[in-house]
Amino acid sequence: MHETATRTLTVPEAIQTRRSIRAYEQKPIPREDLDEILRLTSLAPSAFNIQPWRFIVVTDPELKERVKEAAYGQRQIGSAPAVIVLYSDMEDMMEHPREVVHPGMSEQQKDAAVQTLKDSYGKLSVAERALVGVAQANIALGYLLVAAQGLGYATSPMLGFDRDKMREVLGLKDHVRFASIVAIGRAAEEGFPHHRHELDRIVTYK
């Protein structure tokens, strides 16, 4: 992997120092850094190992401008050297169920696993499967933000965008569901410090 400008942070350090950043240094992100961030992201847990998350890394200036338009002109998209579009595609998984079955299984076990997937998700509608997929993609989103921060890159996850227009811009099918679009790059600002509820406001032990 390309040597980053900062040391790799521990997981607690990455979580505690991450901020949503809207101004970025105008430096391209090395492909090997993006690959490593996405490799780490792909290790997120997934029910039945279905891994429905998919990523589009947008670095082309013209396409990035179209993504920005679909996201109501949010300035961090134009400032960041890359934007990662994270979406889920359960129908792709349903078409290729054997791809998610562990290769260490026997052929009989693989057949049984594929049948389990078909039994579990085949009875759902496309819309119901989409809800399952985006829920799992949201787990990957958390991994993505922490992985990027750990390698010295700032991020800004966004949910404010026109879904239909974004599908059109990126050539995606109607059934896919978006978890987030994420601006990523070296921070050119500090961002706001955390403001979070105390644990006794949000946690109940029973």
C-alpha positions in Angstrom: 0.0 0.0 0.0 1.1 3.6 -0.7 2.6 5.2 2.4 0.2 7.7 3.8 1.3 11.1 5.2 0.2 10.2 8.7 0.6 7.2 10.9 -2.2 4.7 11.0 -4.6 5.4 13.9 -5.9 2.8 16.3 -9.6 2.1 16.1 -10.5 4.1 19.2 -8.3 7.0 17.9 -10.0 6.9 14.4 -13.5 6.9 16.0 -12.7 9.7 18.4 -11.0 12.0 15.9 -13.4 11.6 13.0 -15.3 14.7 12.0 -17.6 15.4 9.0 -15.3 17.6 6.8 -16.5 19.9 4.0 -13.3 21.4 2.8 -10.5 19.2 1.4 -6.9 19.6 0.2 -6.8 19.5 -3.6 -4.7 16.4 -3.8 -5.7 13.2 -5.5 -6.0 10.1 -3.4 -3.6 7.3 -4.5 -5.6 4.3 -5.9 -3.8 2.0 -3.5 -5.2 4.0 -0.5 -8.7 3.8 -1.9 -8.3 0.1 -2.5 -7.1 -0.4 1.1 -10.0 1.6 2.6 -12.5 -0.4 0.5 -10.8 -3.7 1.3 -11.2 -3.0 5.0 -14.7 -1.8 4.5 -15.6 -5.1 2.7 -14.7 -7.0 5.9 -17.9 -5.7 7.6 -20.2 -8.4 9.0 -23.0 -9.5 6.8 -25.9 -11.9 7.5 -25.5 -15.1 5.6 -22.4 -13.4 4.2 -24.5 -12.0 1.4 -22.3 -8.8 1.1 -24.9 -6.7 -0.8 -22.8 -3.5 -0.6 -21.5 -2.0 -3.8 -19.2 1.0 -4.3 -18.7 3.5 -7.1 -15.6 5.7 -6.6 -16.1 9.0 -8.5 -13.0 11.0 -9.3 -13.7 12.2 -12.8 -14.4 16.0 -12.4 -17.3 16.1 -14.9 -19.1 13.1 -13.4 -18.4 14.5 -9.9 -20.1 17.7 -10.9 -23.2 15.7 -12.0 -23.1 13.9 -8.7 -23.0 17.2 -6.9 -26.0 18.5 -8.9 -27.9 15.3 -7.8 -26.9 16.1 -4.2 -28.4 19.6 -4.3 -25.0 21.3 -4.8 -23.4 20.2 -1.5 -20.0 21.9 -1.6 -18.0 19.0 -0.1 -18.6 17.0 -3.2 -16.9 19.6 -5.3 -14.1 20.1 -2.8 -13.2 16.4 -2.2 -10.9 14.6 -4.6 -13.1 11.6 -4.6 -16.7 10.7 -3.7 -17.6 7.1 -2.8 -21.2 6.1 -3.6 -22.2 3.2 -1.3 -25.3 1.3 -2.3 -26.8 -2.1 -2.0 -27.9 -4.5 -4.7 -29.8 -7.5 -3.4 -30.9 -8.6 -6.8 -27.3 -9.0 -7.9 -26.8 -11.3 -4.9 -29.9 -13.3 -5.7 -28.6 -13.8 -9.3 -25.2 -15.0 -8.0 -25.8 -16.7 -4.6 -23.0 -19.1 -5.0 -20.5 -16.3 -5.0 -21.1 -15.6 -1.3 -20.8 -19.2 -0.2 -17.6 -20.0 1.6 -15.1 -21.8 -0.7 -14.0 -24.1 2.1 -17.4 -25.9 2.1 -18.0 -29.2 0.4 -20.2 -29.1 -2.7 -23.0 -30.6 -0.7 -22.7 -27.8 1.9 -22.5 -25.2 -0.8 -25.7 -26.5 -2.4 -27.4 -26.4 1.0 -26.2 -22.9 1.7 -27.5 -21.6 -1.7 -30.8 -23.2 -1.0 -30.9 -21.5 2.4 -30.3 -18.1 0.7 -33.1 -18.8 -1.8 -35.5 -19.9 0.9 -34.7 -16.9 3.1 -34.7 -14.1 0.6 -36.6 -15.6 -2.4 -39.9 -15.4 -0.5 -39.4 -11.6 -0.1 -40.5 -9.0 -2.6 -37.8 -6.9 -4.4 -38.7 -4.0 -2.1 -38.4 -6.1 1.1 -35.0 -7.5 -0.1 -33.9 -4.0 -0.7 -34.6 -3.0 2.9 -32.4 -6.0 4.1 -29.6 -5.0 1.7 -29.4 -1.3 2.7 -29.5 -2.2 6.4 -26.3 -4.3 5.8 -24.8 -1.6 3.6 -25.1 0.8 6.5 -22.9 -1.5 8.6 -20.3 -1.2 5.8 -20.7 2.6 5.9 -19.5 2.7 9.5 -16.5 0.6 8.6 -15.7 2.9 5.6 -15.7 6.0 7.8 -13.5 4.5 10.4 -11.1 2.9 7.9 -10.7 6.2 6.0 -10.0 8.1 9.2 -7.5 5.5 10.4 -5.5 6.0 7.2 -5.5 9.7 7.5 -8.4 10.6 5.3 -11.4 12.8 6.3 -14.9 12.0 5.2 -18.4 13.5 5.0 -21.3 11.0 4.6 -24.4 12.5 3.0 -28.0 11.4 2.7 -29.3 14.5 1.1 -29.6 13.7 -2.6 -32.2 12.9 -5.3 -32.1 9.1 -5.4 -33.7 8.8 -8.9 -31.4 11.4 -10.3 -28.4 9.7 -8.7 -29.3 6.4 -10.2 -29.6 8.1 -13.6 -26.2 9.8 -13.3 -24.5 6.6 -12.3 -26.4 4.2 -14.6 -27.8 2.2 -11.7 -30.9 0.0 -11.8 -34.1 1.0 -10.1 -34.0 -1.7 -7.4 -30.7 -0.5 -5.9 -30.8 1.4 -2.6 -28.3 4.0 -1.4 -26.7 3.8 2.0 -24.8 7.1 1.5 -22.5 9.1 -0.7 -19.2 9.9 1.0 -16.8 12.8 0.2 -13.3 11.7 1.0 -9.8 13.4 1.0 -7.2 15.1 3.2 -8.9 17.6 5.5 -8.4 21.3 4.9 -10.4 22.2 8.0 -10.8 20.9 11.5 -14.5 20.5 11.5 -16.8 20.8 14.5 -15.9 19.0 17.8 -18.2 16.2 18.8 -21.5 17.0 20.6 -23.1 13.8 21.7 -25.5 12.7 24.4 -24.2 11.3 27.6 -24.6 7.5 27.9 -27.3 7.8 30.6 -29.4 9.6 28.0 -29.2 6.8 25.4 -28.3 3.6 27.2 -30.5 1.4 29.4 -29.1 -1.7 31.2 -31.6 -4.4 32.2 
